[in-house]
Amino acid sequence: MRRFAAVALTAGTLLTGTALTGAPAAQAATTHSWAPYNSYSNISAWGTYTRKGGSTYVTGYLRDSKKNGWTACVRFLFTEGNKKYWSRFKIVGYTSGGTQYNYDGKATVKIKTSSSYSWHLWVQECGRNKKTGKYLYGKGKKLF
């Protein structure tokens, strides 16, 4: 039996430079929908994000609707001043022995991430080629 999971591959990058002073005004927590531009057929992602207490919280789903040599993925970019934080999710499977592999086929997984960087949030659909291991990214969409 195959098991699916979304694995967050995160790489936070701190860029050097002068940080801007001041922070955006405190906001009441409201939930907004998100979805990246539909850059690739058979890959979809959607969900909601909430800005609360100076942080941004993202939840949603990642779906691959066809076996075609690509693993579905989605990534987020959180920014604050000159600081950036990337969070990427892809669909992985596990063998009966517990070995993880990049899944190619029909699957839907739940995703969740958050960051204290809350000035801007971008989302981007992507796919990982199973043969070469290279990622291909669609057009980025600014959510706020």
OpenMM code with the backbone's topology and positions (N, CA, C; nanometers):
from openmm import Vec3, app, unit

residues = "MET ARG ARG PHE ALA ALA VAL ALA LEU THR ALA GLY THR LEU LEU THR GLY THR ALA LEU THR GLY ALA PRO ALA ALA GLN ALA ALA THR THR HIS SER TRP ALA PRO TYR ASN SER TYR SER ASN ILE SER ALA TRP GLY THR TYR THR ARG LYS GLY GLY SER THR TYR VAL THR GLY TYR LEU ARG ASP SER LYS LYS ASN GLY TRP THR ALA CYS VAL ARG PHE LEU PHE THR GLU GLY ASN LYS LYS TYR TRP SER ARG PHE LYS ILE VAL GLY TYR THR SER GLY GLY THR GLN TYR ASN TYR ASP GLY LYS ALA THR VAL LYS ILE LYS THR SER SER SER TYR SER TRP HIS LEU TRP VAL GLN GLU CYS GLY ARG ASN LYS LYS THR GLY LYS TYR LEU TYR GLY LYS GLY LYS LYS LEU PHE".split()
positions = [
    Vec3(0.0844, -0.1184, 0.0000),
    Vec3(0.0000, 0.0000, 0.0000),
    Vec3(0.0883, 0.1239, 0.0000),
    Vec3(0.0570, 0.2160, -0.0856),
    Vec3(0.1354, 0.3399, -0.0933),
    Vec3(0.0788, 0.4416, 0.0038),
    Vec3(0.1674, 0.5177, 0.0622),
    Vec3(0.1274, 0.6281, 0.1480),
    Vec3(0.1800, 0.7558, 0.0857),
    Vec3(0.1016, 0.8633, 0.0979),
    Vec3(0.1394, 0.9915, 0.0407),
    Vec3(0.1594, 1.0928, 0.1517),
    Vec3(0.2446, 1.1864, 0.1253),
    Vec3(0.2664, 1.2950, 0.2206),
    Vec3(0.3192, 1.4156, 0.1455),
    Vec3(0.2958, 1.5305, 0.2015),
    Vec3(0.3562, 1.6522, 0.1471),
    Vec3(0.4771, 1.6815, 0.2333),
    Vec3(0.5879, 1.6991, 0.1715),
    Vec3(0.7105, 1.7276, 0.2443),
    Vec3(0.7469, 1.8729, 0.2208),
    Vec3(0.7652, 1.9437, 0.3274),
    Vec3(0.8045, 2.0843, 0.3155),
    Vec3(0.9554, 2.0902, 0.3032),
    Vec3(0.9995, 2.1379, 0.1922),
    Vec3(1.1424, 2.1606, 0.1725),
    Vec3(1.1612, 2.3103, 0.1865),
    Vec3(1.2107, 2.3499, 0.2992),
    Vec3(1.2205, 2.4929, 0.3234),
    Vec3(1.3649, 2.5366, 0.3237),
    Vec3(1.3843, 2.6518, 0.2698),
    Vec3(1.5169, 2.7110, 0.2716),
    Vec3(1.4982, 2.8598, 0.2949),
    Vec3(1.5196, 2.9025, 0.4140),
    Vec3(1.5080, 3.0443, 0.4445),
    Vec3(1.6364, 3.1145, 0.4059),
    Vec3(1.6228, 3.2252, 0.3412),
    Vec3(1.7391, 3.2999, 0.2974),
    Vec3(1.7341, 3.4382, 0.3576),
    Vec3(1.8386, 3.4759, 0.4250),
    Vec3(1.8478, 3.6097, 0.4821),
    Vec3(1.9441, 3.6894, 0.3958),
    Vec3(1.8917, 3.7952, 0.3359),
    Vec3(1.9754, 3.8782, 0.2510),
    Vec3(2.0302, 3.9925, 0.3347),
    Vec3(2.1552, 4.0253, 0.3122),
    Vec3(2.2146, 4.1343, 0.3874),
    Vec3(2.1680, 4.2660, 0.3303),
    Vec3(2.1658, 4.3659, 0.4136),
    Vec3(2.1215, 4.4978, 0.3701),
    Vec3(2.0583, 4.5697, 0.4865),
    Vec3(2.0129, 4.6874, 0.4600),
    Vec3(1.9514, 4.7670, 0.5640),
    Vec3(1.8048, 4.7314, 0.5736),
    Vec3(1.7609, 4.6931, 0.6909),
    Vec3(1.6201, 4.6606, 0.7126),
    Vec3(1.5402, 4.7893, 0.7217),
    Vec3(1.4209, 4.7852, 0.6717),
    Vec3(1.3347, 4.9009, 0.6805),
    Vec3(1.2841, 4.9142, 0.8236),
    Vec3(1.2687, 5.0358, 0.8695),
    Vec3(1.2197, 5.0556, 1.0048),
    Vec3(1.0688, 5.0612, 1.0028),
    Vec3(1.0103, 5.0208, 1.1141),
    Vec3(0.8652, 5.0211, 1.1257),
    Vec3(0.8081, 4.8909, 1.0733),
    Vec3(0.6902, 4.8603, 1.1164),
    Vec3(0.6226, 4.7388, 1.0743),
    Vec3(0.4840, 4.7767, 1.0253),
    Vec3(0.4247, 4.6909, 0.9429),
    Vec3(0.2905, 4.7216, 0.8977),
    Vec3(0.1952, 4.7263, 1.0167),
    Vec3(0.0909, 4.8036, 1.0029),
    Vec3(-0.0057, 4.8175, 1.1115),
    Vec3(-0.0670, 4.6824, 1.1447),
    Vec3(-0.0965, 4.6637, 1.2713),
    Vec3(-0.1578, 4.5390, 1.3158),
    Vec3(-0.2935, 4.5239, 1.2489),
    Vec3(-0.3258, 4.4035, 1.2069),
    Vec3(-0.4503, 4.3782, 1.1366),
    Vec3(-0.5295, 4.2723, 1.2112),
    Vec3(-0.6587, 4.2812, 1.1972),
    Vec3(-0.7435, 4.1766, 1.2520),
    Vec3(-0.7238, 4.0515, 1.1669),
    Vec3(-0.7344, 3.9364, 1.2295),
    Vec3(-0.7140, 3.8112, 1.1574),
    Vec3(-0.8317, 3.7865, 1.0639),
    Vec3(-0.8060, 3.7861, 0.9350),
    Vec3(-0.9060, 3.7513, 0.8348),
    Vec3(-0.8471, 3.6449, 0.7451),
    Vec3(-0.9329, 3.5576, 0.6971),
    Vec3(-0.8888, 3.4477, 0.6126),
    Vec3(-0.9156, 3.4814, 0.4668),
    Vec3(-0.8154, 3.4552, 0.3829),
    Vec3(-0.8253, 3.4819, 0.2398),
    Vec3(-0.7928, 3.3545, 0.1632),
    Vec3(-0.8514, 3.3395, 0.0467),
    Vec3(-0.8227, 3.2244, -0.0387),
    Vec3(-0.6969, 3.2501, -0.1210),
    Vec3(-0.6287, 3.1427, -0.1581),
    Vec3(-0.5138, 3.1543, -0.2473),
    Vec3(-0.5190, 3.0410, -0.3497),
    Vec3(-0.4612, 3.0662, -0.4633),
    Vec3(-0.4380, 2.9660, -0.5676),
    Vec3(-0.3334, 3.0260, -0.6610),
    Vec3(-0.2346, 2.9489, -0.7029),
    Vec3(-0.1350, 3.0019, -0.7964),
    Vec3(-0.1952, 3.0135, -0.9356),
    Vec3(-0.1241, 3.0850, -1.0243),
    Vec3(-0.1642, 3.0832, -1.1640),
    Vec3(-0.1580, 2.9394, -1.2113),
    Vec3(-0.2518, 2.8982, -1.2947),
    Vec3(-0.2545, 2.7617, -1.3456),
    Vec3(-0.1517, 2.7482, -1.4574),
    Vec3(-0.0275, 2.7236, -1.4186),
    Vec3(0.0832, 2.7179, -1.5147),
    Vec3(0.0974, 2.5823, -1.5816),
    Vec3(0.0547, 2.4758, -1.5148),
    Vec3(0.0750, 2.3407, -1.5672),
    Vec3(-0.0521, 2.2591, -1.5552),
    Vec3(-0.0847, 2.1875, -1.6627),
    Vec3(-0.2003, 2.0986, -1.6562),
    Vec3(-0.1678, 1.9837, -1.5609),
    Vec3(-0.2676, 1.9298, -1.5007),
    Vec3(-0.2579, 1.8151, -1.4091),
    Vec3(-0.1972, 1.8491, -1.2738),
    Vec3(-0.1620, 1.9747, -1.2471),
    Vec3(-0.1135, 2.0174, -1.1161),
    Vec3(-0.2046, 2.1291, -1.0682),
    Vec3(-0.2499, 2.1189, -0.9430),
    Vec3(-0.3303, 2.2276, -0.8871),
    Vec3(-0.3012, 2.2389, -0.7378),
    Vec3(-0.3183, 2.3602, -0.6895),
    Vec3(-0.2990, 2.3884, -0.5474),
    Vec3(-0.3974, 2.4979, -0.5096),
    Vec3(-0.4457, 2.4941, -0.3866),
    Vec3(-0.5405, 2.5941, -0.3402),
    Vec3(-0.5472, 2.5889, -0.1883),
    Vec3(-0.6051, 2.6937, -0.1297),
    Vec3(-0.6201, 2.6953, 0.0142),
    Vec3(-0.6516, 2.8330, 0.0662),
    Vec3(-0.6140, 2.8562, 0.1927),
    Vec3(-0.6385, 2.9841, 0.2581),
    Vec3(-0.5131, 3.0300, 0.3313),
    Vec3(-0.5064, 3.1611, 0.3555),
    Vec3(-0.4005, 3.2161, 0.4394),
    Vec3(-0.4624, 3.3163, 0.5355),
    Vec3(-0.3982, 3.3286, 0.6515),
    Vec3(-0.4429, 3.4202, 0.7555),
    Vec3(-0.3228, 3.4989, 0.8049),
    Vec3(-0.3400, 3.6276, 0.8235),
    Vec3(-0.2365, 3.7140, 0.8806),
    Vec3(-0.2823, 3.7491, 1.0214),
    Vec3(-0.2000, 3.7103, 1.1199),
    Vec3(-0.2390, 3.7304, 1.2592),
    Vec3(-0.1147, 3.7457, 1.3458),
    Vec3(-0.1152, 3.8460, 1.4317),
    Vec3(-0.0057, 3.8633, 1.5270),
    Vec3(0.1301, 3.8814, 1.4624),
    Vec3(0.1372, 3.9425, 1.3460),
    Vec3(0.2648, 3.9644, 1.2795),
    Vec3(0.3154, 3.8452, 1.2014),
    Vec3(0.2372, 3.7386, 1.1928),
    Vec3(0.2762, 3.6197, 1.1166),
    Vec3(0.1714, 3.5885, 1.0114),
    Vec3(0.2104, 3.5053, 0.9158),
    Vec3(0.1196, 3.4601, 0.8113),
    Vec3(0.1125, 3.3083, 0.8170),
    Vec3(-0.0096, 3.2553, 0.8145),
    Vec3(-0.0344, 3.1117, 0.8232),
    Vec3(-0.1034, 3.0660, 0.6949),
    Vec3(-0.0489, 2.9614, 0.6320),
    Vec3(-0.1013, 2.9112, 0.5053),
    Vec3(-0.1405, 2.7652, 0.5225),
    Vec3(-0.2604, 2.7305, 0.4766),
    Vec3(-0.3032, 2.5905, 0.4705),
    Vec3(-0.3651, 2.5669, 0.3340),
    Vec3(-0.3689, 2.4419, 0.2926),
    Vec3(-0.4303, 2.4126, 0.1644),
    Vec3(-0.4040, 2.2715, 0.1177),
    Vec3(-0.4151, 2.2542, -0.0141),
    Vec3(-0.4004, 2.1234, -0.0755),
    Vec3(-0.3150, 2.1338, -0.2012),
    Vec3(-0.2470, 2.0247, -0.2317),
    Vec3(-0.1676, 2.0108, -0.3530),
    Vec3(-0.2161, 1.8845, -0.4226),
    Vec3(-0.2469, 1.8962, -0.5525),
    Vec3(-0.3027, 1.7819, -0.6253),
    Vec3(-0.2266, 1.7575, -0.7551),
    Vec3(-0.2033, 1.6294, -0.7814),
    Vec3(-0.1503, 1.5828, -0.9097),
    Vec3(-0.2590, 1.4924, -0.9656),
    Vec3(-0.3056, 1.5201, -1.0865),
    Vec3(-0.4187, 1.4443, -1.1399),
    Vec3(-0.3816, 1.3435, -1.2489),
    Vec3(-0.2496, 1.3247, -1.2732),
    Vec3(-0.2114, 1.2323, -1.3796),
    Vec3(-0.0670, 1.1860, -1.3638),
    Vec3(-0.0418, 1.0600, -1.3985),
    Vec3(0.0952, 1.0092, -1.4047),
    Vec3(0.1541, 1.0523, -1.5389),
    Vec3(0.2570, 1.1401, -1.5329),
    Vec3(0.3103, 1.1965, -1.6574),
    Vec3(0.4603, 1.2265, -1.6502),
    Vec3(0.5294, 1.1718, -1.5503),
    Vec3(0.6730, 1.1956, -1.5395),
    Vec3(0.7089, 1.3161, -1.4535),
    Vec3(0.6086, 1.3804, -1.3925),
    Vec3(0.6302, 1.4982, -1.3091),
    Vec3(0.5700, 1.4787, -1.1711),
    Vec3(0.6403, 1.5277, -1.0707),
    Vec3(0.5896, 1.5319, -0.9342),
    Vec3(0.5357, 1.6725, -0.9100),
    Vec3(0.4122, 1.6822, -0.8630),
    Vec3(0.3499, 1.8123, -0.8386),
    Vec3(0.4145, 1.8815, -0.7198),
    Vec3(0.4291, 2.0147, -0.7288),
    Vec3(0.4794, 2.0919, -0.6161),
    Vec3(0.4253, 2.2341, -0.6207),
    Vec3(0.4347, 2.3017, -0.5090),
    Vec3(0.3953, 2.4413, -0.4973),
    Vec3(0.4925, 2.5057, -0.3995),
    Vec3(0.5254, 2.6331, -0.4219),
    Vec3(0.6134, 2.6998, -0.3274),
    Vec3(0.5600, 2.8386, -0.2936),
    Vec3(0.5987, 2.8832, -0.1752),
    Vec3(0.5580, 3.0128, -0.1230),
    Vec3(0.6819, 3.0952, -0.0923),
    Vec3(0.6694, 3.2256, -0.1117),
    Vec3(0.7749, 3.3195, -0.0750),
    Vec3(0.7152, 3.4206, 0.0210),
    Vec3(0.7671, 3.4224, 0.1435),
    Vec3(0.7292, 3.5201, 0.2453),
    Vec3(0.8405, 3.6248, 0.2493),
    Vec3(0.8051, 3.7531, 0.2536),
    Vec3(0.9070, 3.8571, 0.2607),
    Vec3(0.8761, 3.9554, 0.3724),
    Vec3(0.9817, 4.0163, 0.4216),
    Vec3(0.9711, 4.1265, 0.5172),
    Vec3(1.0978, 4.2095, 0.5021),
    Vec3(1.0810, 4.3315, 0.4511),
    Vec3(1.1985, 4.4138, 0.4229),
    Vec3(1.2856, 4.3425, 0.3215),
    Vec3(1.4140, 4.3253, 0.3529),
    Vec3(1.5075, 4.2557, 0.2646),
    Vec3(1.5155, 4.1063, 0.2930),
    Vec3(1.4375, 4.0582, 0.3891),
    Vec3(1.4427, 3.9167, 0.4273),
    Vec3(1.3427, 3.8357, 0.3455),
    Vec3(1.3833, 3.7130, 0.3098),
    Vec3(1.2982, 3.6234, 0.2321),
    Vec3(1.2988, 3.4853, 0.2947),
    Vec3(1.1830, 3.4186, 0.2884),
    Vec3(1.1705, 3.2814, 0.3375),
    Vec3(1.0906, 3.2023, 0.2350),
    Vec3(1.1509, 3.0948, 0.1821),
    Vec3(1.0857, 3.0078, 0.0847),
    Vec3(1.0344, 2.8822, 0.1539),
    Vec3(0.9184, 2.8372, 0.1146),
    Vec3(0.8635, 2.7114, 0.1641),
    Vec3(0.8061, 2.6357, 0.0446),
    Vec3(0.8570, 2.5139, 0.0189),
    Vec3(0.8138, 2.4364, -0.0977),
    Vec3(0.7572, 2.3027, -0.0522),
    Vec3(0.6509, 2.2604, -0.1185),
    Vec3(0.5870, 2.1323, -0.0901),
    Vec3(0.5818, 2.0511, -0.2185),
    Vec3(0.6029, 1.9204, -0.2067),
    Vec3(0.5870, 1.8301, -0.3202),
    Vec3(0.5223, 1.7027, -0.2691),
    Vec3(0.4679, 1.6261, -0.3605),
    Vec3(0.4029, 1.5008, -0.3221),
    Vec3(0.5076, 1.3903, -0.3227),
    Vec3(0.5176, 1.3212, -0.2131),
    Vec3(0.6107, 1.2094, -0.2019),
    Vec3(0.5326, 1.0844, -0.1632),
    Vec3(0.5888, 0.9708, -0.1981),
    Vec3(0.5342, 0.8422, -0.1595),
    Vec3(0.6350, 0.7700, -0.0731),
    Vec3(0.5891, 0.6662, -0.0070),
    Vec3(0.6765, 0.5840, 0.0777),
    Vec3(0.6592, 0.4380, 0.0392),
    Vec3(0.7698, 0.3683, 0.0219),
    Vec3(0.7646, 0.2252, -0.0059),
    Vec3(0.7277, 0.1518, 0.1220),
    Vec3(0.7006, 0.0232, 0.1109),
    Vec3(0.6664, -0.0566, 0.2287),
    Vec3(0.7827, -0.0615, 0.3277),
    Vec3(0.9044, -0.0386, 0.2791),
    Vec3(1.0220, -0.0352, 0.3659),
    Vec3(1.0476, 0.1019, 0.4277),
    Vec3(0.9622, 0.2001, 0.3950),
    Vec3(0.9754, 0.3329, 0.4523),
    Vec3(1.0621, 0.4292, 0.3728),
    Vec3(1.1086, 0.3873, 0.2546),
    Vec3(1.1905, 0.4747, 0.1720),
    Vec3(1.1019, 0.5779, 0.1020),
    Vec3(1.1435, 0.7010, 0.1048),
    Vec3(1.0691, 0.8106, 0.0438),
    Vec3(1.1071, 0.8255, -0.1030),
    Vec3(1.0091, 0.8541, -0.1881),
    Vec3(1.0369, 0.8801, -0.3295),
    Vec3(0.9417, 0.9877, -0.3814),
    Vec3(0.9789, 1.0540, -0.4904),
    Vec3(0.8944, 1.1565, -0.5526),
    Vec3(0.7832, 1.0873, -0.6282),
    Vec3(0.6603, 1.1106, -0.5844),
    Vec3(0.5453, 1.0400, -0.6388),
    Vec3(0.4992, 1.1001, -0.7706),
    Vec3(0.4656, 1.0149, -0.8656),
    Vec3(0.4108, 1.0563, -0.9944),
    Vec3(0.2822, 0.9776, -1.0171),
    Vec3(0.1701, 1.0436, -1.0061),
    Vec3(0.0401, 0.9800, -1.0247),
    Vec3(-0.0674, 1.0618, -0.9572),
    Vec3(-0.1880, 1.0082, -0.9539),
    Vec3(-0.2993, 1.0802, -0.8929),
    Vec3(-0.2864, 1.0812, -0.7411),
    Vec3(-0.2907, 1.2008, -0.6835),
    Vec3(-0.2829, 1.2149, -0.5383),
    Vec3(-0.3205, 1.3569, -0.4995),
    Vec3(-0.3740, 1.3710, -0.3792),
    Vec3(-0.4022, 1.5015, -0.3194),
    Vec3(-0.3521, 1.4967, -0.1763),
    Vec3(-0.2736, 1.5972, -0.1365),
    Vec3(-0.2190, 1.6019, -0.0012),
    Vec3(-0.2475, 1.7381, 0.0610),
    Vec3(-0.2548, 1.7405, 0.1922),
    Vec3(-0.2757, 1.8640, 0.2664),
    Vec3(-0.1399, 1.9283, 0.2939),
    Vec3(-0.1342, 2.0616, 0.2847),
    Vec3(-0.0105, 2.1346, 0.3114),
    Vec3(-0.0368, 2.2427, 0.4150),
    Vec3(0.0698, 2.2794, 0.4875),
    Vec3(0.0581, 2.3804, 0.5922),
    Vec3(0.1954, 2.4410, 0.6172),
    Vec3(0.2012, 2.5743, 0.6267),
    Vec3(0.3257, 2.6434, 0.6562),
    Vec3(0.2939, 2.7774, 0.7205),
    Vec3(0.3946, 2.8404, 0.7771),
    Vec3(0.3763, 2.9741, 0.8349),
    Vec3(0.5111, 3.0443, 0.8407),
    Vec3(0.5049, 3.1760, 0.8573),
    Vec3(0.6265, 3.2548, 0.8689),
    Vec3(0.5970, 3.3834, 0.9444),
    Vec3(0.6987, 3.4320, 1.0136),
    Vec3(0.6864, 3.5619, 1.0797),
    Vec3(0.7147, 3.6751, 0.9810),
    Vec3(0.7599, 3.6420, 0.8597),
    Vec3(0.7779, 3.7432, 0.7555),
    Vec3(0.6395, 3.7691, 0.6951),
    Vec3(0.5866, 3.8870, 0.7171),
    Vec3(0.4460, 3.9081, 0.6803),
    Vec3(0.4201, 4.0342, 0.5989),
    Vec3(0.5201, 4.0826, 0.5266),
    Vec3(0.4959, 4.1998, 0.4412),
    Vec3(0.4319, 4.1588, 0.3097),
    Vec3(0.4848, 4.0538, 0.2476),
    Vec3(0.4302, 4.0070, 0.1204),
    Vec3(0.4315, 3.8553, 0.1168),
    Vec3(0.3388, 3.7993, 0.0406),
    Vec3(0.3311, 3.6546, 0.0209),
    Vec3(0.3078, 3.6279, -0.1273),
    Vec3(0.3898, 3.5387, -0.1821),
    Vec3(0.3791, 3.4963, -0.3214),
    Vec3(0.3554, 3.3459, -0.3244),
    Vec3(0.2869, 3.2971, -0.4275),
    Vec3(0.2674, 3.1538, -0.4471),
    Vec3(0.3014, 3.1201, -0.5919),
    Vec3(0.3543, 2.9984, -0.6120),
    Vec3(0.4013, 2.9591, -0.7440),
    Vec3(0.3834, 2.8086, -0.7610),
    Vec3(0.3181, 2.7697, -0.8694),
    Vec3(0.3010, 2.6289, -0.9026),
    Vec3(0.4308, 2.5756, -0.9626),
    Vec3(0.4613, 2.4494, -0.9370),
    Vec3(0.5836, 2.3929, -0.9941),
    Vec3(0.5696, 2.2427, -1.0137),
    Vec3(0.6635, 2.1874, -1.0872),
    Vec3(0.6703, 2.0443, -1.1094),
    Vec3(0.8158, 2.0003, -1.1052),
    Vec3(0.8369, 1.8775, -1.0608),
    Vec3(0.9722, 1.8211, -1.0544),
    Vec3(0.9806, 1.7048, -1.1521),
    Vec3(1.0727, 1.7139, -1.2479),
    Vec3(1.0906, 1.6098, -1.3476),
    Vec3(1.1497, 1.4858, -1.2810),
    Vec3(1.0825, 1.3714, -1.2975),
    Vec3(1.1280, 1.2486, -1.2309),
    Vec3(1.2598, 1.1971, -1.2878),
    Vec3(1.2878, 1.2230, -1.4134),
    Vec3(1.4116, 1.1732, -1.4742),
    Vec3(1.5316, 1.2600, -1.4397),
    Vec3(1.5166, 1.3911, -1.4506),
    Vec3(1.6301, 1.4813, -1.4305),
    Vec3(1.6394, 1.5362, -1.2881),
    Vec3(1.5278, 1.5351, -1.2152),
    Vec3(1.5269, 1.5907, -1.0799),
    Vec3(1.5170, 1.7420, -1.0773),
    Vec3(1.5069, 1.8058, -1.1930),
    Vec3(1.5015, 1.9517, -1.1987),
    Vec3(1.3581, 2.0011, -1.1783),
    Vec3(1.3468, 2.1172, -1.1137),
    Vec3(1.2181, 2.1809, -1.0911),
    Vec3(1.1890, 2.2786, -1.2035),
    Vec3(1.0636, 2.2881, -1.2413),
    Vec3(1.0180, 2.3844, -1.3398),
    Vec3(0.9104, 2.4691, -1.2707),
    Vec3(0.9285, 2.6016, -1.2675),
    Vec3(0.8391, 2.6905, -1.1948),
    Vec3(0.7525, 2.7707, -1.2896),
    Vec3(0.6261, 2.7865, -1.2522),
    Vec3(0.5335, 2.8699, -1.3271),
    Vec3(0.5474, 3.0151, -1.2835),
    Vec3(0.4572, 3.0973, -1.3310),
    Vec3(0.4579, 3.2392, -1.2995),
    Vec3(0.4169, 3.2598, -1.1534),
    Vec3(0.4922, 3.3436, -1.0818),
    Vec3(0.4612, 3.3745, -0.9430),
    Vec3(0.3410, 3.4669, -0.9319),
    Vec3(0.2596, 3.4462, -0.8275),
    Vec3(0.1411, 3.5269, -0.8046),
    Vec3(0.1503, 3.5927, -0.6676),
    Vec3(0.1431, 3.7256, -0.6656),
    Vec3(0.1492, 3.7995, -0.5395),
    Vec3(0.0109, 3.7962, -0.4748),
    Vec3(0.0051, 3.7470, -0.3502),
    Vec3(-0.1213, 3.7395, -0.2783),
    Vec3(-0.1475, 3.8671, -0.1971),
    Vec3(-0.0420, 3.9241, -0.1407),
    Vec3(-0.0521, 4.0549, -0.0741),
    Vec3(0.0846, 4.1172, -0.0678),
] * unit.nanometer
topology = app.Topology()
chain = topology.addChain("A")
for resn in residues:
    res = topology.addResidue(resn, chain)
    for name in ("N", "CA", "C"):
        topology.addAtom(name, app.Element.getBySymbol(name[0]), res)
